Amino acid sequence: MRVGELFDRIPRFLRNFYFLTGLAFLVWMFLFDANDLVRQYDMYAKWEELQGDREYYLREIDKVKKDRAELLSSPELLEKFAREKYIMKRPGEDVFVLVPQDEK
């Protein structure tokens, strides 16, 4: 077979300059570009993960705001919070922290 006959067997639209240029562009964009499909998928997965984290932190912010409002409204709650969370004490008091033993 000669090269001319082999060239004639290829369909005409596959020999079109614009088709070949478009195909080369798509191959470049999907495989070799800095923002190829794999990287786009990874960035989308990371975006989804960050959206989940965003929802978690927004809920936590609301919870902290509610706790802060409660603490600032009542001195008794503020003292209770300081004693439990930061193990604060009044002068002359002794604080004992009880830690449960691990069951083996």
HELIX and SHEET records of a PDB file:
HELIX    1   1 VAL A    3  ARG A    9  1                                   7    
HELIX    2   2 ARG A   12  ARG A   15  5                                   4    
HELIX    3   3 PHE A   17  VAL A   27  1                                  11    
HELIX    4   4 TRP A   28  PHE A   32  3                                   5    
HELIX    5   5 LEU A   37  SER A   73  1                                  37    
HELIX    6   6 PRO A   75  TYR A   86  1                                  12    
END                                                                             
